[in-house]
Amino acid sequence: MASSRDRQRKLARAKLDRQLARRAAAAKRRRQIQAGVGAFVVLALIGLGSAWALGAFDSKPKPKAAEDTCLWTPQDAGANTNLKDVGTPPTSGLPTAGTRAMTVTTDQGGPITTELDVASAPCAAASISYLAGKSFYDNTKCHEITAEGALRCGDPSGTGIGGPAYSFYDENVPTAPEASPSASPAPDQPPAYPKGTVAMIANPPGANGSQFLIFFKDFNPEKPAYPIIGKVTGGLDVVEKIGALETVDNGSGAKVTPKTDVVIQSLTVGEPDAAPAASPSAG
């Protein structure tokens, strides 16, 4: 009897040991699975956190910083009292293609309409548009009829050294014409400044502000210096009429001041016109 009970106890003990071993193995597998899932979750959270920090879940992409189109150099209005401080135009986000219509209304007849060449002179177009928005040109005089055949306007002081309290560099200055054997421009070449050209003029050269020229006759210098910014599209007869006015000494020995005042009543600049789209190729 005793030996039979011993065998039963041994069998029961062995069965219990097998059950405990199976339970231990199952528990170990669960721990391994849980550890793997936990590591995956941690890695996933790290990845999501990095993506969030880099803005992957932003509702809108961050805009790139706008690049400057123009540089406006401050001028000392305290040192030159002929300058008028009206702030400065924006430096970026400016139109760089197409054209803008500029209308100059004077007391000498119908309006003079011009087309500013934004593509070739974006900073000049931006500057004139900005100043026009500040009424900078309104009720100012065109103070010279130059010996070169142009009407000079845009200086509220009428001194030739006035303008805004900033300046900008030259744009679109024509290249010097090819010289003939006599060292003069070849006669068959078009003039650097045809009648109707609108150009900037600065004192000193290269420090453009608000002053501009409207040519009422062709001008072809050996070394062009005026940046071309546009052309007259209407009212050229008015410019020619003004160009024919009698002039008097400007106080410095140059007979360039109109004897009759030429007043800009208003100067406005329209919105940019887009550059014409390229026509589709045939096919």
Solvent accessible surface area in square Angstrom, and as a share of the most:
residue,aa,sasa,rsa
1,M,176,0.79
2,A,63,0.49
3,S,68,0.44
4,S,41,0.26
5,R,119,0.44
6,D,55,0.28
7,R,142,0.52
8,Q,116,0.51
9,R,144,0.53
10,K,144,0.61
11,L,127,0.63
12,A,61,0.48
13,R,147,0.53
14,A,41,0.32
15,K,113,0.48
16,L,73,0.36
17,D,64,0.33
18,R,133,0.48
19,Q,53,0.24
20,L,87,0.43
21,A,62,0.48
22,R,145,0.53
23,R,155,0.57
24,A,64,0.50
25,A,43,0.33
26,A,28,0.22
27,A,25,0.19
28,K,113,0.48
29,R,139,0.51
30,R,137,0.50
31,R,147,0.54
32,Q,106,0.47
33,I,117,0.59
34,Q,120,0.53
35,A,67,0.52
36,G,43,0.42
37,V,86,0.49
38,G,33,0.32
39,A,55,0.43
40,F,143,0.59
41,V,69,0.40
42,V,83,0.47
43,L,123,0.61
44,A,40,0.31
45,L,111,0.55
46,I,104,0.53
47,G,39,0.38
48,L,98,0.49
49,G,37,0.36
50,S,55,0.36
51,A,28,0.22
52,W,180,0.63
53,A,73,0.56
54,L,155,0.77
55,G,19,0.18
56,A,70,0.54
57,F,122,0.51
58,D,66,0.34
59,S,117,0.75
60,K,159,0.67
61,P,122,0.77
62,K,156,0.66
63,P,125,0.79
64,K,195,0.82
65,A,97,0.75
66,A,72,0.56
67,E,149,0.67
68,D,105,0.54
69,T,50,0.29
70,C,6,0.04
71,L,111,0.55
72,W,19,0.07
73,T,48,0.28
74,P,112,0.71
75,Q,65,0.29
76,D,93,0.48
77,A,34,0.26
78,G,64,0.61
79,A,85,0.66
80,N,39,0.20
81,T,119,0.69
82,N,42,0.22
83,L,29,0.15
84,K,99,0.42
85,D,103,0.53
86,V,31,0.18
87,G,36,0.35
88,T,71,0.41
89,P,6,0.03
90,P,79,0.50
91,T,53,0.31
92,S,34,0.22
93,G,74,0.71
94,L,26,0.13
95,P,44,0.28
96,T,75,0.43
97,A,53,0.41
98,G,10,0.09
99,T,35,0.20
100,R,24,0.09
101,A,53,0.41
102,M,0,0.00
103,T,43,0.25
104,V,2,0.01
105,T,40,0.23
106,T,5,0.03
107,D,64,0.33
108,Q,23,0.10
109,G,42,0.41
110,G,39,0.37
111,P,71,0.45
112,I,0,0.00
113,T,47,0.27
114,T,3,0.02
115,E,60,0.27
116,L,0,0.00
117,D,45,0.24
118,V,1,0.01
119,A,63,0.48
120,S,45,0.29
121,A,0,0.00
122,P,25,0.16
123,C,15,0.09
124,A,1,0.01
125,A,3,0.02
126,A,8,0.06
127,S,0,0.00
128,I,0,0.00
129,S,23,0.15
130,Y,45,0.17
131,L,0,0.00
132,A,17,0.13
133,G,68,0.65
134,K,104,0.44
135,S,63,0.41
136,F,3,0.01
137,Y,1,0.00
138,D,43,0.23
139,N,120,0.62
140,T,12,0.07
141,K,98,0.42
142,C,2,0.01
143,H,20,0.09
144,E,27,0.12
145,I,12,0.06
146,T,16,0.09
147,A,96,0.75
148,E,53,0.24
149,G,1,0.01
150,A,0,0.00
151,L,1,0.01
152,R,26,0.09
153,C,1,0.00
154,G,0,0.00
155,D,1,0.00
156,P,50,0.31
157,S,44,0.28
158,G,34,0.33
159,T,74,0.43
160,G,6,0.06
161,I,77,0.39
162,G,7,0.07
163,G,2,0.02
164,P,2,0.01
165,A,14,0.11
166,Y,2,0.01
167,S,9,0.06
168,F,6,0.02
169,Y,146,0.55
170,D,60,0.31
171,E,29,0.13
172,N,67,0.34
173,V,54,0.31
174,P,30,0.19
175,T,123,0.72
176,A,61,0.47
177,P,30,0.19
178,E,128,0.57
179,A,71,0.55
180,S,25,0.16
181,P,150,0.95
182,S,85,0.55
183,A,70,0.55
184,S,54,0.35
185,P,34,0.22
186,A,22,0.17
187,P,132,0.83
188,D,125,0.65
189,Q,53,0.23
190,P,108,0.68
191,P,37,0.23
192,A,17,0.13
193,Y,0,0.00
194,P,59,0.37
195,K,92,0.39
196,G,7,0.07
197,T,9,0.05
198,V,0,0.00
199,A,0,0.00
200,M,1,0.01
201,I,17,0.09
202,A,17,0.13
203,N,86,0.44
204,P,86,0.54
205,P,115,0.72
206,G,24,0.24
207,A,32,0.25
208,N,2,0.01
209,G,11,0.11
210,S,1,0.01
211,Q,8,0.04
212,F,0,0.00
213,L,0,0.00
214,I,1,0.00
215,F,0,0.00
216,F,29,0.12
217,K,101,0.43
218,D,84,0.44
219,F,42,0.18
220,N,50,0.26
221,P,26,0.16
222,E,116,0.52
223,K,170,0.72
224,P,16,0.10
225,A,57,0.44
226,Y,37,0.14
227,P,5,0.03
228,I,36,0.18
229,I,2,0.01
230,G,8,0.07
231,K,113,0.48
232,V,22,0.13
233,T,83,0.48
234,G,25,0.24
235,G,21,0.20
236,L,49,0.24
237,D,98,0.51
238,V,13,0.08
239,V,0,0.00
240,E,67,0.30
241,K,109,0.46
242,I,0,0.00
243,G,14,0.13
244,A,86,0.67
245,L,43,0.22
246,E,107,0.48
247,T,22,0.13
248,V,55,0.31
249,D,82,0.42
250,N,63,0.32
251,G,74,0.71
252,S,99,0.64
253,G,65,0.63
254,A,41,0.32
255,K,137,0.58
256,V,18,0.10
257,T,42,0.24
258,P,9,0.06
259,K,128,0.54
260,T,74,0.43
261,D,71,0.37
262,V,1,0.00
263,V,36,0.21
264,I,0,0.00
265,Q,86,0.38
266,S,38,0.25
267,L,3,0.01
268,T,80,0.46
269,V,28,0.16
270,G,31,0.30
271,E,139,0.62
272,P,49,0.31
273,D,80,0.42
274,A,95,0.74
275,A,53,0.41
276,P,128,0.81
277,A,101,0.78
278,A,99,0.77
279,S,97,0.63
280,P,128,0.80
281,S,108,0.70
282,A,110,0.85
283,G,126,1.21
